[in-house]
Amino acid sequence: MDATYAECFLYPDFTMLDKIKTYHAGFTQLLAAFDLEALAAASELVARHYAADKQIFAAGNGGSAALAVHLVADFGKNVAGPNDKYPRILSLCCNSSTITALGNDCGYENTFSYQLRNLMNPGDLVVLISSSGNSPNIIEAAKFAKAGGATVLGLSGFSGGKLKELADVSLHVDCNVYELVEDAHSFFCHAIVTACKRIN
């Protein structure tokens, strides 16, 4: 799949339709290979923390940061029913002043772990998203969370990297194309929100 995907950009005789069909075929193949039991386990994990009124954090870089923010928006707005408690869920990616201050003064690798130091309690849940699985600030956040008694849900691609090893529950996409990995992670986030809706 990845080699064919790459070929679309190497040879000028591939049309736009060829490229779109190849991309579509690549995601269809990934979709068929998803570990639905792992996704159900991840959804159960999130649901348990929500039901227990624990804080849920989400973080990522670049496109993964956008996915973390999207997850927080959807979960915070759409999960609770009319008589349910409202979820306590927060993105660590949104405060540009905090992120740039920490990046400048404490090192970019500490941009998320430092925020967790201020906000996290034992028993909380930290959702970390990294296509490579090796983003330094994601790895530091995972280490801090686990040392502090929180649970880590990791979403990764490529080989899974260190995040796959550190996560208590891992959703891994065995793919080397960033766009397809991010599409898969978006699917995971939407599936989790849908599975957790209207929990009492």
Secondary structure as GFF3:
##gff-version 3
##sequence-region A 1 200
A	DSSP	alpha_helix	2	10	.	.	.	ID=ss1
A	DSSP	alpha_helix	16	33	.	.	.	ID=ss2
A	DSSP	alpha_helix	36	51	.	.	.	ID=ss3
A	DSSP	beta_strand	56	60	.	.	.	ID=ss4
A	DSSP	alpha_helix	63	78	.	.	.	ID=ss5
A	DSSP	beta_strand	89	91	.	.	.	ID=ss6
A	DSSP	alpha_helix	96	106	.	.	.	ID=ss7
A	DSSP	three_ten_helix	108	110	.	.	.	ID=ss8
A	DSSP	alpha_helix	113	119	.	.	.	ID=ss9
A	DSSP	beta_strand	125	130	.	.	.	ID=ss10
A	DSSP	alpha_helix	136	147	.	.	.	ID=ss11
A	DSSP	beta_strand	151	156	.	.	.	ID=ss12
A	DSSP	alpha_helix	161	166	.	.	.	ID=ss13
A	DSSP	beta_strand	169	172	.	.	.	ID=ss14
A	DSSP	alpha_helix	178	196	.	.	.	ID=ss15
###
